């Protein structure tokens, strides 16, 4: 989807402060953080919503969850974190 905010961030059309990037994912700091550590992890392939996800997305979605703790610690979370999926 060409007009998707997150797709534009992945393509570099909208600037962001990168936390992590690989072939499947892009993680970046939230522009309006609600806590000391607040970043988003998004798949590089457009997914309209989790409702629309299928087994073709399992690699990126599984990697997001598996990487969340490591990135949270890297960014300064010392006693756990909260994950929200939208």
C-alpha positions as CSV (number, residue, x, y, z in Angstrom):
1,X,0.0,0.0,0.0
2,X,1.6,3.3,-1.1
3,X,-0.1,5.6,1.3
4,X,0.5,3.6,4.5
5,X,2.4,5.7,7.1
6,X,4.4,2.7,8.2
7,X,5.3,1.7,4.6
8,X,6.6,5.3,4.1
9,X,8.7,5.0,7.2
10,X,10.2,1.7,6.0
11,X,10.9,3.2,2.6
12,X,12.6,6.2,4.3
13,X,10.1,8.7,3.0
14,X,9.3,9.7,6.6
15,X,12.2,10.2,8.9
16,X,12.5,8.0,12.1
17,X,15.0,7.2,14.8
18,X,15.9,3.6,14.0
19,X,16.3,1.0,16.8
20,X,16.7,-2.1,14.7
21,X,16.4,-3.2,11.1
22,X,16.8,-6.5,9.2
23,X,15.3,-8.0,6.0
24,X,11.9,-8.6,7.7
25,X,11.5,-5.9,10.4
26,X,12.0,-2.2,11.2
27,X,11.9,-0.9,14.7
28,X,11.9,2.8,15.6
29,X,11.3,5.2,18.4
30,X,7.7,6.5,18.8
31,X,7.4,10.3,18.0
32,X,5.2,10.8,21.1
33,X,6.6,8.3,23.7
34,X,4.3,7.3,26.5
35,X,7.2,6.0,28.6
36,X,11.0,6.1,29.0
37,X,11.3,3.2,26.5
38,X,8.7,3.4,23.7
39,X,9.4,2.0,20.3
40,X,7.5,0.3,17.5
41,X,8.4,-2.9,15.6
42,X,6.8,-3.3,12.2
43,X,7.1,-5.8,9.4
44,X,8.6,-4.4,6.2
45,X,5.9,-6.1,4.2
46,X,2.5,-4.3,4.4
47,X,-0.1,-6.0,6.6
48,X,-3.4,-4.2,6.9
49,X,-4.1,-5.6,10.4
50,X,-3.5,-8.6,12.5
51,X,-7.0,-9.7,11.4
52,X,-5.7,-9.9,7.8
53,X,-2.4,-11.7,8.7
54,X,-2.0,-15.3,7.5
55,X,0.7,-17.9,7.6
56,X,2.6,-16.1,4.9
57,X,3.4,-13.5,7.6
58,X,4.5,-15.9,10.3
59,X,8.3,-15.3,9.9
60,X,8.0,-11.5,10.5
61,X,5.3,-11.7,13.2
62,X,7.1,-14.4,15.1
63,X,10.4,-12.5,14.8
64,X,8.7,-9.4,16.2
65,X,7.7,-11.2,19.4
66,X,11.0,-13.0,19.8
67,X,13.0,-9.8,19.3
68,X,10.9,-7.5,21.6
69,X,12.6,-8.4,24.9
70,X,16.1,-8.0,23.5
71,X,15.3,-4.6,22.0
72,X,13.5,-3.4,25.1
73,X,16.6,-4.3,27.2
74,X,18.9,-2.6,24.6
75,X,16.8,0.5,24.9
76,X,16.9,0.6,28.7
77,X,14.0,-1.4,30.0
78,X,15.4,-3.1,33.1
79,X,12.3,-4.7,34.6
80,X,10.2,-6.1,31.8
81,X,8.0,-4.4,29.2
82,X,4.5,-4.1,27.9
83,X,3.7,-5.1,24.3
84,X,0.7,-3.8,22.5
85,X,-0.4,-5.2,19.1
86,X,-2.5,-2.9,16.9
